[in-house]
Amino acid sequence: MQHIPLLASTLLCVSLVSHAGHPLAGHDLDRVRDTAVAFARQHLAGQAAEVRVEPGALDSRLQLATCSEIQAYLPPGTRLWGRSHVGVRCLQPEPWSLVVPITVRVMGDAVFAARPLSRGQSLQPADLDVRRVDLTSLPAGVLTNAAQALLRVPGVSLQAGLPLRGDMLRGATVIAIGQAVKIVVAGDGFTVTAEGSALGNGAVGDVLPVRSASGRVVKGVVSGPGVVEVR
């Protein structure tokens, strides 16, 4: 899965002008909440997941001056994720501002451990459980697609039902220390292969030192079982 980026308040503001002859009454807190919710929904539009925005309660004792033009904005450092808030201010005729609490729920897929997982176990489809949940209730970095976990291995043992984060998993080892490997040297218009031995364990994508038959040590990227590419 994947998380929604922080939005800069200086760039995210929208003015909502009341219809002529219908100014915002001082006691009309519902319209203040509606303004905050509309602002949040506008700036969360286009997300792949389903987004829900729920307004929080405002103090019914608030007495706001009549306003003909109100503006919603995102206070500095605020993120539209989980429990959050949106600022609403009056531009004219008499300035005022307040903060409206909101709750943002992002409904999307998340990957969970379908059963207890052992350290170093290569994950298979039966080990994974994909559920549709509120992503804001889960830790950052939770995987949102089973393909992100397949054939990877946990760094530690994990209990069943745990949401899986990318930092919990690593690539499965495809080269072991001391193993004979093919060293592929690629450049513009040429490819040279040589034999060598691995000086460490490596998964696909790891940078691994290898010793060539001549004794020279070079570093390359593991591209598959027994293959290290040097560029």
C-alpha positions, 0 to 999 in steps of 0.5 A, a space after each residue: 500500500 501504500 500512504 497520502 502526502 502532506 498538503 501545504 496549507 499555502 497552496 490548498 485553500 478554496 473560497 466558497 461564496 454564499 449565494 446572494 441574499 443568503 449570508 452565513 448566519 452566526 448560528 449556522 455551524 452546519 454550514 461551517 462543517 459542510 465547508 470543511 468537509 467539502 474542502 477535504 473531499 476536494 483535495 482527497 479526490 483522485 485517490 485510488 482508495 475510497 475516501 470518507 470524510 466525517 465532520 466532528 462536533 463544534 461547540 454549539 455555544 459558538 457565536 459567529 458573526 454573519 459572513 458573506 464569504 468563507 474560506 477553508 484552508 489546511 493549517 500548517 503541518 496538518 495531514 488529511 489522514 485519520 483524525 485531522 482538522 480543517 481551518 475555516 475563516 471568514 473573509 468579509 465583512 467581519 473576519 473570524 476563524 476556527 478549526 473544524 475537527 474531521 475524521 478521514 477514513 481511507 478504505 483500501 486493501 491491506 495485506 495481513 499474515 494469514 497464519 504464523 510466519 517463520 523467519 526466513 520463510 518464503 511467502 506464498 499466496 496461502 500465507 497472505 490474507 488481503 482485507 479491505 480496511 480503513 488504512 488510516 487505522 494501520 501503521 505506515 508502510 503497510 503493503 496493499 497488494 499481495 504481489 508486494 509480499 510474494 516470495 519475500 521472507 520475514 526478517 523475524 517470526 510474525 503472528 497470524 493476523 498481523 498487517 505486513 509492512 515492507 520493512 518486515 520483509 526482505 527478498 529471498 536469498 538466491 545467492 549464498 556466500 561462497 557460491 559459484 556465480 556468473 558475473 555479467 559485465 554490461 555496457 553500451 553495446 557489449 556484454 561480458 560474462 565471467 565466473 566468480 564466487 560470492 563473498 556474501 548472501 544476496 537477494 534479488 536487487 542486493 548489491 553483492 561483492 564477488 571475487 572473479 577467477 583472477 582474484 579481483 573483487 567487484 560489486 554488482 547487483 544480484 539479478 537472479 539465482 547465481 547471477 550478479 550484474 556489474 555495470 
